[in-house]
Amino acid sequence: MGQNFGQEVDCNIPPAFDGINVNCCANPTCKNFLVAVKLSVKDKNYSLTGKGASRSIKCRSCGKHYNLKSNRAIAEEVQRLNKTQVLAHIAAQDGTSCSNSSCANFGIKIVDFPHHYRKIGFTPAGNQRYQCQSCGKRFTFGSRKRISHPQTKRNENSMLFKMLCNKSVGQRLTEITELSQPTIYRKIDMFYERVVEFMARREAKLPSLDIDWLRLSVDRQFYNVNWTSRKDQRNVVLSAIASGDRQSGYIFGMDVDYDPSINLAEVQDSVEFKKDLNLPPYLRNFARIWTDHDYDQNVANKPNMGAIADSLMDQMIAQQIDIPLALPEIEKLLEEYCFKNGLELSAQSSDTKLPTNGALIHLEYTMYAHFIKLRKLLNNVNRLAFYLDYESGIDRALLTAFPDWVDNGRLTALYVSADKTLGTHKRQALDAVTKRKLEQMVKKGEARDLLEAAIITTMDYIDKPIQLRKNRKDIWYSIPIHRVFEANKYVCFITDTSDWKAEWKAARAVDASLRTTDSFFNLARRRLSSLERPILGRANNGALWDGYSPYDPHQVEKMIQILRCYYNYVLPSKRDGMTPAQRIGLAKGAVEIRKILYPRLS
């Protein structure tokens, strides 16, 4: 890191890794914005505060605190989100390129760059054998081992793919298709591998597209995994973070905080893990994964959501308000309570547990990796606007992934919050009032159209900041434009808008919305039976169990990616007959499922 001779080095600060360093000030208005903390003890820009797991850096300029993070863990998570292992497995089966993920020729196909490989004879079946010129790995071209799964009845695979994306469930699938459950799960594995490869191939074209502006909604969703033992009836809870383009509807990511390739028992038996126990989290070898030690240390400090829910229900009883029974309504109450009281609504609590297979990833590392992956995909876009649901550290994750975009004005970011406790009838009433007011403004000639009327109305509020959250200094603005999908909306500008005109701020505030990701989340609940919300009950100490929920956490990741591909590339909209991939420029029309499952190898 370029330390001078004789300069004392602070070993408690995580070093940069693979070009990543998020340990810096993330305040866009500060002179130390994105200036990395130095490894030297004497750093004029930052001071170290706290001890152990709560160790943080304090910016000497703006006074903000930032918890230290492991840059190495973020780099590891970026590699996982790139699905390198899955793509290597597919390359090995199809024989189209070198399958060594550490090789320079990884993913470079023979048909496109034949000079990167040399022929080394044929198999007994007559298939050409090749050797990679870079790493020496040998493979068979066009062996067609995975061209279908099994070899026959491809039309049934396409139908099964559609059925999975239309809420068909396990035993009913067996009844309709006459396929055994193990066969169906093998096919799901194949579908997952194929959609990952297909979407990676298509999204690799994004940097070459001429895109002027994208407005991305960013949010996350939780998923329950059933318990597998009556002796421990706690759920495994996963979360997925997604970004959705407001104009095209294209969904990026849906990245789940779960790694199926890790054996947690082996990790916790390793010498490295035993060394980790004596280190703060940000300096550990296994910093990104939840271990039993992490769970015991951290979950006890989380607010008890069950107790908060009981308290809220008692208040509703005292006020003679109907108590909601459906889990979505209770989650909305909890989110609203935590948001206004400065608490973090965490998926992990004493009522949840770690998965038996694979490993749960600390959500913040998945979040950092999600934005870094987006940066690589969207590097050629001229301007980006991010509309974020309020999550702890999400602003820092975004801004450190796009370091130079803020300074040159290419990136704008806002928090968006709406009242999730309002019932449908109240939201419809507010929406109707808003429409009538805007239409009257257009009729009187005060605005040319409804959008301009909305901006003019918002301008009266954009210079009246309010405090929306307790114990926080965030500056929020009330937006008087109510929609059925987003009523009582508030926004908070993350990036600097001190030189913006009121009209510009009002226009961005009106446009800011989480609707794109929320719509996809609702679609996932409706179309994937395994992700449907369970009904909350007081039996079993509040544990949640649903007959359709998966028992294997990896099934959540598989089904989400299958649906993301189906939604982005296959399912045309009733509004314009186009898919999100068409609108953004990644497809010429709706893609046939057979072309996703059985790509041409040459």
C-alpha positions as CSV (number, residue, x, y, z in Angstrom):
1,M,0.0,0.0,0.0
2,G,3.0,2.3,-0.4
3,Q,3.9,2.7,3.3
4,N,7.0,4.8,3.9
5,F,10.0,3.2,5.6
6,G,9.7,3.4,9.4
7,Q,6.0,4.2,9.2
8,E,4.0,2.3,11.9
9,V,1.3,0.1,10.3
10,D,-2.0,-0.5,12.0
11,C,-2.8,-4.2,11.6
12,N,-6.4,-3.7,12.7
13,I,-7.3,-2.1,9.3
14,P,-8.4,-4.5,6.5
15,P,-6.1,-4.0,3.4
16,A,-7.5,-3.4,-0.1
17,F,-8.1,-6.6,-2.0
18,D,-8.5,-7.1,-5.8
19,G,-9.0,-3.3,-6.3
20,I,-11.7,-3.2,-3.6
21,N,-11.5,-0.9,-0.6
22,V,-14.8,0.2,1.0
23,N,-13.2,1.5,4.3
24,C,-13.6,5.2,3.6
25,C,-16.0,8.1,4.1
26,A,-19.3,7.6,2.1
27,N,-20.6,11.1,2.6
28,P,-20.8,12.7,-0.9
29,T,-20.6,16.2,0.6
30,C,-17.4,15.6,2.6
31,K,-13.9,16.4,1.4
32,N,-12.8,12.8,2.4
33,F,-15.5,11.2,0.3
34,L,-14.2,7.8,-0.9
35,V,-10.7,8.6,0.4
36,A,-9.5,5.3,1.7
37,V,-8.3,4.9,5.3
38,K,-4.5,4.4,5.4
39,L,-2.8,1.4,6.9
40,S,-0.6,3.8,8.9
41,V,-1.5,4.5,12.5
42,K,-1.2,8.3,11.8
43,D,-4.0,9.1,9.3
44,K,-5.0,12.8,9.1
45,N,-8.3,11.9,7.6
46,Y,-9.6,9.3,10.0
47,S,-9.5,8.1,13.6
48,L,-10.3,4.6,14.9
49,T,-13.1,4.2,17.4
50,G,-14.6,1.3,19.3
51,K,-13.1,-2.2,20.0
52,G,-13.4,-5.7,18.5
53,A,-16.5,-6.2,16.3
54,S,-17.7,-2.6,16.8
55,R,-14.4,-1.1,15.6
56,S,-15.1,1.7,13.1
57,I,-13.4,4.6,11.4
58,K,-14.5,8.2,12.2
59,C,-14.1,10.8,9.4
60,R,-12.3,13.8,10.9
61,S,-14.0,16.1,8.4
62,C,-17.7,15.3,8.6
63,G,-17.7,13.2,11.9
64,K,-19.5,10.2,10.4
65,H,-18.7,6.7,11.6
66,Y,-18.3,3.6,9.4
67,N,-17.8,0.0,10.5
68,L,-14.8,-1.7,9.1
69,K,-15.5,-4.3,6.4
70,S,-13.4,-7.1,4.9
71,N,-12.5,-6.2,1.3
72,R,-11.4,-9.8,0.7
73,A,-14.8,-11.0,1.7
74,I,-16.5,-8.6,-0.7
75,A,-14.2,-9.9,-3.5
76,E,-15.1,-13.5,-2.7
77,E,-18.8,-12.6,-2.8
78,V,-18.4,-10.9,-6.1
79,Q,-16.9,-14.1,-7.5
80,R,-19.8,-16.1,-6.1
81,L,-22.5,-13.8,-7.6
82,N,-20.7,-14.1,-11.0
83,K,-21.8,-17.8,-10.8
84,T,-18.3,-18.9,-11.8
85,Q,-18.7,-22.4,-10.5
86,V,-21.9,-23.0,-12.4
87,L,-20.5,-21.5,-15.6
88,A,-17.4,-23.7,-15.3
89,H,-19.6,-26.8,-14.8
90,I,-21.6,-26.0,-17.9
91,A,-18.4,-25.3,-20.0
92,A,-17.1,-28.7,-18.9
93,Q,-20.3,-30.5,-19.9
94,D,-20.8,-28.7,-23.2
95,G,-17.1,-28.7,-24.2
96,T,-17.4,-25.3,-25.9
97,S,-14.5,-23.6,-24.0
98,C,-11.9,-24.1,-21.3
99,S,-13.7,-24.8,-18.0
100,N,-10.8,-23.7,-15.8
101,S,-12.2,-20.6,-14.1
102,S,-8.7,-19.3,-13.3
103,C,-7.5,-19.6,-16.9
104,A,-7.4,-16.7,-19.3
105,N,-9.4,-18.7,-21.8
106,F,-12.3,-19.5,-19.4
107,G,-15.5,-18.9,-21.3
108,I,-13.7,-18.1,-24.6
109,K,-15.4,-20.4,-27.1
110,I,-13.6,-22.4,-29.7
111,V,-15.9,-21.3,-32.5
112,D,-15.0,-17.6,-31.8
113,F,-11.3,-17.9,-31.0
114,P,-10.0,-21.3,-32.4
115,H,-6.4,-20.1,-32.2
116,H,-6.7,-20.3,-28.3
117,Y,-6.9,-24.1,-28.5
118,R,-5.2,-26.9,-30.4
119,K,-6.7,-30.2,-31.7
120,I,-5.4,-33.4,-30.0
121,G,-7.3,-36.2,-31.8
122,F,-10.8,-37.7,-31.4
123,T,-12.8,-39.7,-29.0
124,P,-14.0,-43.3,-29.8
125,A,-17.4,-41.7,-30.7
126,G,-15.7,-39.4,-33.2
127,N,-15.9,-36.1,-31.3
128,Q,-13.0,-33.7,-31.6
129,R,-10.7,-33.3,-28.6
130,Y,-9.0,-30.0,-27.7
131,Q,-6.4,-28.7,-25.4
132,C,-6.3,-25.1,-24.0
133,Q,-3.2,-23.3,-25.1
134,S,-3.1,-21.3,-21.9
135,C,-3.6,-23.8,-19.0
136,G,-3.3,-27.2,-20.9
137,K,-6.8,-28.4,-19.9
138,R,-8.2,-31.0,-22.2
139,F,-11.8,-31.5,-23.2
140,T,-14.2,-32.9,-25.8
141,F,-16.0,-30.5,-28.1
142,G,-19.7,-31.1,-28.8
143,S,-20.1,-34.2,-26.7
144,R,-23.7,-33.1,-26.1
145,K,-23.7,-34.6,-22.6
146,R,-26.0,-31.9,-21.3
147,I,-27.9,-30.9,-24.5
148,S,-31.0,-32.4,-22.9
149,H,-31.8,-33.9,-19.5
150,P,-32.7,-36.6,-20.2
151,Q,-32.0,-37.1,-23.9
152,T,-35.6,-37.4,-24.9
153,K,-38.9,-35.4,-24.5
154,R,-37.5,-31.9,-24.8
155,N,-41.1,-30.6,-25.3
156,E,-41.9,-31.9,-21.8
157,N,-38.9,-29.9,-20.4
158,S,-40.3,-26.7,-21.9
159,M,-43.7,-27.4,-20.4
160,L,-42.2,-28.3,-17.0
161,F,-40.3,-25.0,-17.1
162,K,-43.5,-23.1,-17.7
163,M,-45.4,-25.0,-15.0
164,L,-42.7,-24.3,-12.4
165,C,-43.1,-20.5,-13.2
166,N,-46.9,-20.8,-12.8
167,K,-47.2,-22.1,-9.2
168,S,-47.3,-25.8,-9.9
169,V,-46.2,-27.8,-6.9
170,G,-44.2,-31.0,-6.3
171,Q,-46.8,-33.7,-6.0
172,R,-49.1,-32.0,-8.6
173,L,-46.2,-31.9,-11.0
174,T,-45.6,-35.6,-10.6
175,E,-49.3,-36.3,-11.2
176,I,-49.5,-34.1,-14.3
177,T,-46.1,-35.0,-15.9
178,E,-45.8,-38.6,-14.6
179,L,-42.3,-37.8,-13.7
180,S,-40.8,-38.9,-10.3
181,Q,-39.8,-36.3,-7.8
182,P,-36.1,-37.0,-8.1
183,T,-36.4,-36.6,-11.9
184,I,-38.1,-33.2,-11.5
185,Y,-35.4,-32.0,-9.1
186,R,-32.7,-33.1,-11.6
187,K,-34.5,-31.1,-14.2
188,I,-34.7,-28.1,-12.0
189,D,-30.9,-28.3,-11.6
190,M,-30.6,-28.4,-15.4
191,F,-33.0,-25.4,-15.8
192,Y,-31.0,-23.4,-13.2
193,E,-27.7,-24.1,-14.9
194,R,-29.1,-23.2,-18.3
195,V,-30.7,-19.9,-17.3
196,V,-27.6,-18.8,-15.4
197,E,-25.5,-19.4,-18.6
198,F,-28.1,-17.8,-20.8
199,M,-28.5,-14.7,-18.8
200,A,-24.7,-14.3,-18.3
201,R,-24.3,-14.5,-22.1
202,R,-27.0,-12.0,-22.7
203,E,-26.1,-9.5,-20.0
204,A,-22.5,-9.6,-21.2
205,K,-23.8,-7.5,-24.1
206,L,-24.9,-4.7,-21.8
207,P,-21.6,-2.8,-21.8
208,S,-21.8,-2.6,-25.6
209,L,-25.4,-1.1,-25.7
210,D,-26.0,2.6,-26.2
211,I,-28.0,3.4,-23.0
212,D,-28.3,7.0,-22.0
213,W,-30.2,6.7,-18.7
214,L,-31.4,4.0,-16.3
215,R,-33.5,4.5,-13.1
216,L,-33.1,1.6,-10.8
217,S,-35.2,0.6,-7.8
218,V,-33.3,-1.4,-5.2
219,D,-35.0,-3.5,-2.5
220,R,-34.7,-6.9,-0.8
221,Q,-37.1,-9.7,0.1
222,F,-37.1,-12.4,2.8
223,Y,-37.8,-16.1,2.2
224,N,-38.5,-18.9,4.7
225,V,-37.1,-22.4,4.5
226,N,-38.9,-25.1,6.5
227,W,-37.3,-26.8,9.4
228,T,-36.2,-30.4,8.9
229,S,-36.3,-31.7,12.4
230,R,-39.2,-31.5,15.0
231,K,-36.5,-31.1,17.7
232,D,-35.5,-27.7,16.3
233,Q,-38.5,-25.9,14.7
234,R,-36.7,-22.7,13.8
235,N,-36.8,-21.4,10.2
236,V,-33.8,-20.6,8.0
237,V,-34.5,-17.1,6.6
238,L,-32.8,-16.0,3.4
239,S,-32.9,-12.6,1.7
240,A,-32.4,-11.5,-1.9
241,I,-31.4,-8.1,-3.1
242,A,-32.6,-7.0,-6.6
243,S,-32.3,-3.9,-8.8
244,G,-35.0,-3.2,-11.4
245,D,-35.0,-0.7,-14.2
246,R,-38.0,1.6,-13.9
247,Q,-38.5,2.0,-17.7
248,S,-37.9,-1.5,-19.1
249,G,-38.8,-3.5,-16.0
250,Y,-35.6,-5.6,-16.4
251,I,-34.6,-7.2,-13.1
252,F,-30.9,-7.4,-12.3
253,G,-29.5,-9.8,-9.7
254,M,-32.0,-11.2,-7.3
255,D,-28.9,-12.2,-5.3
256,V,-29.5,-14.5,-2.4
257,D,-27.3,-14.4,0.7
258,Y,-26.6,-18.1,0.6
259,D,-23.6,-20.1,-0.6
260,P,-24.3,-23.8,-1.3
261,S,-20.7,-24.6,-2.0
262,I,-19.5,-24.1,1.6
263,N,-19.5,-26.9,4.2
264,L,-19.9,-25.1,7.5
265,A,-18.9,-28.1,9.6
266,E,-15.6,-28.4,7.7
267,V,-15.0,-24.6,8.0
268,Q,-15.6,-24.7,11.8
269,D,-13.2,-27.6,12.2
270,S,-10.4,-25.9,10.2
271,V,-7.3,-24.3,11.7
272,E,-8.1,-21.0,10.0
273,F,-11.5,-20.8,11.7
274,K,-9.9,-21.4,15.2
275,K,-7.6,-18.4,14.4
276,D,-10.6,-16.4,13.3
277,L,-12.1,-16.7,16.8
278,N,-9.3,-14.4,18.1
279,L,-9.8,-11.8,15.4
280,P,-12.4,-9.1,14.8
281,P,-15.0,-10.0,12.1
282,Y,-13.4,-7.7,9.4
283,L,-10.0,-9.4,9.6
284,R,-11.2,-13.1,9.5
285,N,-10.6,-15.6,6.8
286,F,-14.3,-16.4,6.8
287,A,-15.6,-12.9,7.3
288,R,-18.5,-13.2,4.9
289,I,-20.2,-16.2,6.2
290,W,-22.4,-16.7,9.3
291,T,-20.8,-19.2,11.7
292,D,-22.3,-20.6,14.9
293,H,-20.0,-18.3,16.8
294,D,-21.3,-15.3,14.9
295,Y,-24.9,-16.3,15.4
296,D,-24.4,-16.7,19.2
297,Q,-22.6,-13.4,19.4
298,N,-24.9,-11.3,17.2
299,V,-28.4,-12.6,17.4
300,A,-28.7,-12.0,21.1
301,N,-28.2,-8.2,20.5
302,K,-31.0,-8.0,17.8
303,P,-34.4,-6.5,18.8
304,N,-36.9,-9.2,19.5
305,M,-39.3,-8.9,16.6
306,G,-41.7,-11.3,18.2
307,A,-42.1,-9.2,21.3
308,I,-42.5,-6.1,19.3
309,A,-45.2,-7.7,17.2
310,D,-47.0,-8.8,20.4
311,S,-46.8,-5.3,21.7
312,L,-48.2,-3.8,18.5
313,M,-51.1,-6.3,18.6
314,D,-51.8,-5.4,22.2
315,Q,-52.0,-1.7,21.2
316,M,-54.4,-2.5,18.4
317,I,-56.6,-4.5,20.8
318,A,-56.7,-1.5,23.2
319,Q,-57.6,0.8,20.3
320,Q,-60.2,-1.7,19.0
321,I,-58.5,-2.1,15.7
322,D,-58.7,-5.4,13.8
323,I,-55.6,-7.5,14.2
324,P,-54.0,-8.6,10.9
325,L,-53.5,-12.4,10.6
326,A,-51.6,-12.5,7.3
327,L,-47.9,-12.4,7.5
328,P,-47.5,-9.6,4.9
329,E,-49.6,-7.2,7.0
330,I,-47.6,-8.0,10.1
331,E,-44.3,-7.5,8.3
332,K,-45.5,-4.1,7.1
333,L,-46.3,-3.1,10.7
334,L,-42.8,-4.3,11.8
335,E,-41.0,-2.5,9.0
336,E,-42.9,0.7,9.8
337,Y,-42.1,0.5,13.5
338,C,-38.4,-0.3,13.0
339,F,-38.0,2.4,10.4
340,K,-39.5,5.2,12.5
341,N,-37.6,4.0,15.7
342,G,-34.2,3.7,14.1
343,L,-34.1,-0.1,14.4
344,E,-32.8,-2.5,11.7
345,L,-35.4,-5.2,10.7
346,S,-33.0,-8.2,10.6
347,A,-33.9,-11.5,9.1
348,Q,-31.9,-13.3,11.8
349,S,-33.2,-13.6,15.4
350,S,-33.5,-16.2,18.2
351,D,-36.4,-17.7,16.2
352,T,-34.2,-18.5,13.2
353,K,-31.2,-20.7,12.6
354,L,-28.4,-21.3,10.2
355,P,-28.9,-23.8,7.3
356,T,-27.8,-27.4,7.8
357,N,-26.3,-27.4,4.3
358,G,-24.3,-24.6,2.8
359,A,-23.7,-21.3,4.5
360,L,-25.6,-18.1,5.1
361,I,-23.8,-15.0,4.0
362,H,-23.7,-11.7,5.9
363,L,-26.2,-9.6,4.0
364,E,-24.0,-6.5,3.8
365,Y,-21.3,-8.5,1.8
366,T,-24.0,-9.7,-0.7
367,M,-25.1,-6.0,-0.9
368,Y,-21.6,-4.7,-1.7
369,A,-21.1,-7.5,-4.3
370,H,-24.4,-6.8,-5.9
371,F,-23.5,-3.2,-6.6
372,I,-20.0,-4.0,-7.8
373,K,-21.5,-6.5,-10.2
374,L,-24.0,-3.8,-11.4
375,R,-21.1,-1.4,-12.0
376,K,-19.4,-3.9,-14.4
377,L,-22.6,-4.5,-16.3
378,L,-23.7,-0.9,-16.6
379,N,-20.3,0.8,-17.0
380,N,-21.3,2.1,-20.4
381,V,-24.5,3.8,-19.3
382,N,-24.3,7.6,-19.3
383,R,-26.4,8.3,-16.2
384,L,-27.8,6.3,-13.3
385,A,-30.5,7.1,-10.8
386,F,-30.8,4.7,-7.8
387,Y,-34.0,4.6,-5.7
388,L,-33.2,2.6,-2.5
389,D,-35.2,1.1,0.2
390,Y,-33.7,2.2,3.5
391,E,-31.2,-0.5,4.6
392,S,-28.3,-0.1,7.0
393,G,-25.2,0.6,4.9
394,I,-26.8,0.4,1.5
395,D,-25.7,3.9,0.6
396,R,-22.1,3.1,1.4
397,A,-22.3,-0.1,-0.6
398,L,-23.7,1.8,-3.6
399,L,-21.3,4.8,-3.6
400,T,-18.1,2.8,-3.1
401,A,-19.1,0.6,-6.1
402,F,-19.5,3.7,-8.3
403,P,-16.6,5.9,-7.0
404,D,-16.1,8.3,-9.9
405,W,-19.8,8.5,-11.0
406,V,-20.8,10.8,-8.1
407,D,-18.1,13.4,-8.7
408,N,-18.9,13.7,-12.4
409,G,-22.6,13.8,-11.9
410,R,-23.5,10.5,-13.6
411,L,-25.1,9.0,-10.5
412,T,-28.0,10.2,-8.3
413,A,-29.3,8.3,-5.3
414,L,-32.3,8.6,-3.1
415,Y,-33.9,6.7,-0.2
416,V,-37.6,6.0,-0.8
417,S,-40.1,5.2,1.9
418,A,-43.9,4.8,1.7
419,D,-46.5,4.0,4.3
420,K,-46.9,0.3,4.2
421,T,-49.6,0.2,6.9
422,L,-52.3,1.8,4.8
423,G,-55.1,-0.5,3.6
424,T,-56.0,-0.9,-0.1
425,H,-59.1,1.3,0.2
426,K,-57.2,4.2,1.8
427,R,-54.5,4.0,-0.8
428,Q,-57.1,4.0,-3.6
429,A,-58.8,7.0,-2.0
430,L,-55.5,9.0,-1.8
431,D,-54.7,8.0,-5.4
432,A,-58.1,9.3,-6.6
433,V,-57.7,12.6,-4.8
434,T,-54.2,13.0,-6.3
435,K,-55.5,12.3,-9.8
436,R,-58.4,14.8,-9.5
437,K,-56.1,17.6,-8.3
438,L,-53.5,17.0,-11.1
439,E,-56.3,16.9,-13.7
440,Q,-57.7,20.2,-12.4
441,M,-54.3,21.8,-12.7
442,V,-54.0,20.7,-16.4
443,K,-57.6,21.8,-17.1
444,K,-56.9,25.3,-15.7
445,G,-53.7,25.6,-17.7
446,E,-51.4,25.5,-14.7
447,A,-49.5,22.5,-16.2
448,R,-49.1,21.0,-19.6
449,D,-49.6,17.4,-18.5
450,L,-50.1,15.3,-15.4
451,L,-46.3,14.8,-14.9
452,E,-45.6,18.6,-14.9
453,A,-48.6,19.1,-12.5
454,A,-47.1,16.5,-10.1
455,I,-43.7,18.2,-10.2
456,I,-45.2,21.7,-9.6
457,T,-47.2,20.3,-6.6
458,T,-44.1,18.7,-5.2
459,M,-42.0,21.9,-5.5
460,D,-44.1,23.3,-2.6
461,Y,-42.8,20.5,-0.3
462,I,-39.3,20.0,-1.5
463,D,-37.9,22.8,0.5
464,K,-39.6,21.7,3.8
465,P,-37.4,19.0,5.3
466,I,-38.7,16.8,8.1
467,Q,-37.2,14.2,10.5
468,L,-38.8,10.9,9.7
469,R,-36.6,8.6,11.9
470,K,-35.8,8.9,15.5
471,N,-32.1,9.5,16.5
472,R,-31.2,10.2,12.9
473,K,-30.2,13.3,11.1
474,D,-31.4,12.2,7.7
475,I,-33.3,15.0,5.8
476,W,-36.5,13.7,4.4
477,Y,-39.2,15.3,2.2
478,S,-42.9,14.5,2.1
479,I,-44.1,13.9,-1.5
480,P,-47.8,14.7,-1.9
481,I,-48.3,12.5,-5.0
482,H,-50.1,9.4,-3.8
483,R,-50.4,6.2,-5.9
484,V,-52.2,3.0,-5.2
485,F,-48.8,1.2,-5.1
486,E,-47.0,4.0,-3.1
487,A,-49.0,6.3,-0.8
488,N,-47.6,8.8,1.8
489,K,-44.2,8.7,0.1
490,Y,-41.1,10.3,1.5
491,V,-37.7,10.7,-0.1
492,C,-34.2,11.4,1.2
493,F,-31.4,12.6,-1.2
494,I,-28.2,10.7,-0.7
495,T,-26.0,12.4,-3.3
496,D,-25.4,16.2,-3.1
497,T,-28.2,18.3,-4.6
498,S,-27.1,21.7,-3.2
499,D,-26.7,23.1,-6.7
500,W,-29.9,21.7,-8.0
501,K,-33.0,23.8,-8.9
502,A,-36.1,23.0,-6.9
503,E,-37.7,21.8,-10.1
504,W,-35.0,19.2,-10.7
505,K,-35.3,17.9,-7.1
506,A,-39.1,17.7,-7.4
507,A,-38.9,15.8,-10.7
508,R,-36.5,13.3,-9.2
509,A,-38.6,12.9,-6.1
510,V,-41.8,12.3,-8.1
511,D,-40.0,9.7,-10.2
512,A,-38.4,7.9,-7.2
513,S,-40.2,4.6,-6.6
514,L,-39.6,1.0,-5.5
515,R,-42.5,-0.2,-7.7
516,T,-40.3,-2.2,-10.2
517,T,-38.7,-4.4,-7.6
518,D,-41.9,-4.6,-5.5
519,S,-43.8,-5.8,-8.5
520,F,-41.3,-8.5,-9.2
521,F,-41.3,-9.6,-5.6
522,N,-45.1,-9.9,-5.7
523,L,-44.8,-11.8,-8.9
524,A,-42.4,-14.2,-7.3
525,R,-44.8,-14.8,-4.4
526,R,-47.7,-15.4,-6.8
527,R,-45.9,-17.6,-9.4
528,L,-43.5,-19.6,-7.2
529,S,-45.4,-21.8,-4.7
530,S,-42.1,-22.4,-2.8
531,L,-41.8,-18.7,-2.1
532,E,-45.4,-18.0,-1.1
533,R,-45.8,-16.4,2.3
534,P,-46.9,-18.7,5.1
535,I,-49.7,-17.7,7.5
536,L,-48.5,-16.6,10.9
537,G,-49.8,-18.7,13.8
538,R,-49.3,-18.6,17.6
539,A,-48.7,-22.4,17.7
540,N,-45.2,-23.8,17.8
541,N,-43.9,-20.7,19.6
542,G,-44.5,-18.6,16.5
543,A,-42.5,-20.8,14.2
544,L,-43.5,-20.7,10.5
545,W,-44.1,-23.8,8.4
546,D,-45.7,-24.1,5.0
547,G,-46.3,-27.2,3.0
548,Y,-45.0,-25.6,-0.2
549,S,-41.9,-23.9,1.3
550,P,-38.6,-25.6,0.4
551,Y,-36.5,-27.6,2.8
552,D,-33.3,-27.0,0.9
553,P,-32.1,-23.3,0.9
554,H,-30.5,-23.8,-2.5
555,Q,-33.9,-24.3,-4.1
556,V,-34.7,-20.7,-3.3
557,E,-31.8,-19.5,-5.4
558,K,-32.6,-21.9,-8.2
559,M,-36.2,-21.0,-8.5
560,I,-35.6,-17.2,-8.2
561,Q,-33.1,-17.3,-11.1
562,I,-35.4,-19.5,-13.2
563,L,-38.3,-17.0,-12.7
564,R,-36.0,-14.0,-13.3
565,C,-35.1,-15.5,-16.7
566,Y,-38.7,-16.3,-17.5
567,Y,-39.9,-12.8,-16.5
568,N,-37.1,-10.9,-18.3
569,Y,-36.9,-12.9,-21.5
570,V,-40.0,-15.2,-22.0
571,L,-43.1,-13.5,-20.5
572,P,-44.4,-10.6,-22.7
573,S,-46.3,-7.8,-21.0
574,K,-50.0,-7.4,-21.5
575,R,-49.4,-3.7,-21.8
576,D,-47.2,-3.6,-24.9
577,G,-46.5,-7.2,-25.8
578,M,-42.8,-6.9,-25.1
579,T,-40.5,-8.5,-22.5
580,P,-38.2,-6.4,-20.3
581,A,-35.2,-7.8,-22.2
582,Q,-36.7,-6.4,-25.5
583,R,-37.2,-2.9,-24.0
584,I,-33.7,-2.7,-22.7
585,G,-32.1,-4.1,-25.9
586,L,-31.0,-7.6,-24.9
587,A,-33.6,-9.4,-27.1
588,K,-35.5,-8.9,-30.3
589,G,-38.6,-10.7,-29.1
590,A,-39.8,-13.2,-26.5
591,V,-37.3,-16.0,-26.3
592,E,-38.5,-19.5,-26.7
593,I,-37.8,-21.7,-23.7
594,R,-36.2,-24.4,-25.8
595,K,-33.6,-21.9,-27.0
596,I,-32.7,-21.3,-23.4
597,L,-32.5,-24.9,-22.4
598,Y,-30.9,-26.2,-25.7
599,P,-28.5,-23.5,-27.0
600,R,-26.6,-24.1,-30.2
601,L,-23.1,-25.1,-29.3
602,S,-21.5,-23.8,-32.4
